[in-house]
Amino acid sequence: MTQDTLPLGVVGSVPSSPAETPAPEKPKRPSFDFFNLFALKTRGVPEGWRWSSIQAIGDLEEKDRARMYSEMEGYVHDGTKFKSGKNAGKRKPGCAVAGTKRKFIFTMAEFDTFLRDWEVETGLCHQCEGTGEELAGWSAKDGQSLRKCTRCFGTGKAHP
């Protein structure tokens, strides 16, 4: 199409075939770790702190999230890496910067409240992290497979 065939007031050219129109890019899945963010915002851990273990405490059959307790432990890694072997270049576990180890107990209701507050702050669905797609499964052959988010119905927006 040329300028002669465009509607009045439109400037430019329109692609003549759909092949020339670039496909819209899918948003890349962010790599939020809500447990690290929860510890940073609510427990005052130092910058760079990462959890190393999370364990459920108490009755595992409990259905009330206010009575479901978890213990989170973590530290700021000092950067020590394996020098040789199959793990060469990977971080050595347990190498904490002095004074950064933390362990705390929280209820899942506290964590749920944090997720709702994050949604209000960002306007994004916490389950799909705003992409509209959630993890459906993973295979060694195909990698991860995604489906439409069941919480926000694929909109990526937080619930009111």
N, C-alpha and C positions, 0 to 999 in steps of 0.2 A: 504494500500500500504506500502511496505517496502522500505528500502534504495536500494534494488536490482532493483526495477522497476522505480526509479526516473531517469530523464535524466542525462546525464553526467555533472558533476560539481554542481549539486543541492544537498544540504545536508539537512537532516531532514526527516520528514515523512509527507505524505499527508493524510488528513482525508479520510476515506473510504466511508463515506456517507455525504450527504449534511446536515444532522441533527447535525453532529459534528462541522460544520463550524458556528461560531457565526455570527449573523446578524449584519451588521454595525449599529452603533448607530446614530440616528438622532441628528444633532446639536440642543442643547437647545436654545430656543428663548431668546436672550438677552432682558433685560428690560431697553432699552434706553428710556429716556424721552428727546426728542430733544429740547423741550422748556426750560427745566432746563439747558441743555448743551449750548443752544443758549445764555441764560442769563449769564452763567458763562464765556463763551468765548468772548462775544461781549459787555456785559454791566458791567463786573467787579464786579458781586455780590460776597459776601463772600462764602467760602467753606461751604457746607451743606445747602445752600439756596434752597428753593423749591417754585415753584409758587403755589398760592392759588386760583387765579382766572385769567381767560383770557376772555376778552370781545372784540367783534367786535365793531368798532367805525365808524360812518358815514353811508353811503349808503350801505346797505346789498346786493343790486342788482349789485354793481360795479363788472365788469369783469377784469379790469386791476389790476394785483396784486401789481403794484407800487402805486396804489391809494387805496388799501385796508389796512386800519389801524386797529391795535389791541392794546389793553392795557393789560399789564401783571402786576400782583401784587403778591408779595410773601415775605417770611421771613425765617429766620433760626429758627426752632422750639426749644424751651427750654427743651423739654423732659417731660413736665407735662402730666400725664395720668389720666384717670378716675379711681377712687378707688373702686367704687361699681356700681351695676346696670348692665343693658344689655351691656353697653360699657366698662365694667371694663377691664383695661389693654390697652385700645386703647388711642391714643394721643388725648388730648383736642385741638380742633381747636382754632386758634387765639392766642396761647401762644408763642409770639415771643421773641427772645433774644433782649435785648435793642439795638437799633441802627441798626438793620438788615432789617427793613421793607423797601422795594423798590417798586416803581411803575414807569413803563416806557411805552412809546408808540413806536411801530415799524410797519413797513410795511411788508406785506407778501412777497414782493420782497426781502427784507433784509433776511427774514427767508429762502426763496428759495436759495439765494446765500450762506447762511450758510450751508444748506444741501448739495449743490454741493461741497463746500469746504471740508465738512466732507467726502464725497465720494472720493474726490481726495486724501485726507490724509490717509484714511483707505483702499481704493480699494473695499469697500463693497457697495452694493445697500442700500440706506437709507429706502426704502419702506419695505423691508423684513429683514433689518438689517443683511444681509449676509447669511441668512438661506436658501433662495430660496423659502420660503413659506410665504404667507401673510394671514391675518385673513379673513376668508370668512363669518363667522357668529358665533353666540354663542347661546346655549340653556341651560336651567337649567338641563335638563336630561343628555346631552352629553358633556357639557362644550364648549370650543371653537373648531371650525372646521377650518381647514386650506386648502388653495389651492396653486397651483403654482403661484409665484409672477408674476404679469402682467407687471411689469416694467422691470425686468431683465430676464424674461422668465425662472425663476427657477434656474439661475446660481449662484445667490448671489453676482455677480460681478457688480461693478458700470459701467454705460455707459461711453464710451470714450468722 
